[in-house]
């Protein structure tokens, strides 16, 4: 490789590396912003959950033990006590019987509405 070609090759490689670094920095910044938005959402949901639980305790005399027991029962529905809800698998469409992903509100095969699990993930 002659000297000009060598310099040109390394200059192109340097430019590509700089472009990749800038793209990575931009992606990292966007990811950080997404994390911050999620933190805000989680904090808001925690406040709402605490307010709802306080209302239930005040108006229906539930106790923290009642809530803890129910959370444990729900957690164990999948047979594992791990602090996570069980995964919702595909379910059959009540009209055509074909399997539909749990998050779909409409059957992709027959187009009819499928009951959605409000707490499914």
N, C-alpha and C positions, 0 to 999 in steps of 0.2 A: 504494500500500500504506500503510495507516495505521501509526502508531507501534507500537501493540500487536502487530499482525501482523508487522511488521518485526522486533521484538525476539523474538517467538516463533519466527519462521523462523530467525533467526541462532542462537537458543538450541538449537533442534532440530539445526541443522547442526553446532554445536559438540559436542553430545552424540554425534551420529553419528560425528564425527571422533575423539572420545575413545574410543568403543567400537572403532572400526577400529584406532586406535593400540594399544589394549590387546590386541586380537586379534593384531595384527602382532608385538607383543612376545612374546606367548605362543607364537606359531608359531616365532619366531626362537629362543626358548629350547628348544623341542622339537627343532628342527633341530640346534642345538648339542649337545644330549644325544645325538642319533642319531649325529652325527659322532664324538663321544667314544667311544660304544660301538663304532663301526666301527674307530676307531684301536686300541682295545684288542684287537679281533678280529684286525686286521692284525698287530699286534705279536706276539700269541700264535701266529698262523700262521707268522710269520717265524721264531720260536723253534723251532717244530715242524719247519719245513722245514730249518733249519740242523742240527738234531739228526739228522734222517733223512739228510741229505747227509753228515754226519760219519760216521754208521754205514756208509753205502755206501762211502765212501772207505776206512774202516778195514778193513771185511770183504771188499771186492772189489777194492781197489786202483784205484778210479777216480780220475781227476784232475779238477781244476777245468777244465782244457781240455776233457775229455770232456763235462762238463756244459754248458759254454759252447757247444760245437759242437752238442749236441743241442737246446739252447734255440733256437739260431739256425735249425736245421732245422725245428723245430716252428713257429717264428715265420713262416717263409717258406712254409708250406703254402698260404697264400692268395695267394702271389706277391708279398707286400709285407713288407719287413723294417721293422717299425714298433714292435716291442716289445709287441704286443698279439696275443692269440690270435684266430684267424679266427672269424667269426660262423658259428654252426651254423644252417643253413637248415632249413626243413620237410623231412621225409623221408616216403617212402611207407610205409604200414602193410604189414608183411610178409604180412598175412592178406587185407585187402580192397583194398589198393593205393591207398587215398585218402591225400591228404597230411595229415600230422599234425605239429604244432609240435614242435620238437626237445625241449622241456622236458616234454612229456607222457609219462607212463609207461604210459598206456592210450590206445588209439585211441578218439577221441570218436565215431567212426562205428560200429565193430563191437564195441567194448568189450574187445577182446583186448589183452594186454600187448604193449608195443612196447619193444624194447631201448633203453635210455637210454645216451647218451654221458656217462659220469661227469664228463668235463671240458668238456662243452658248456655254452654260456652262452646 
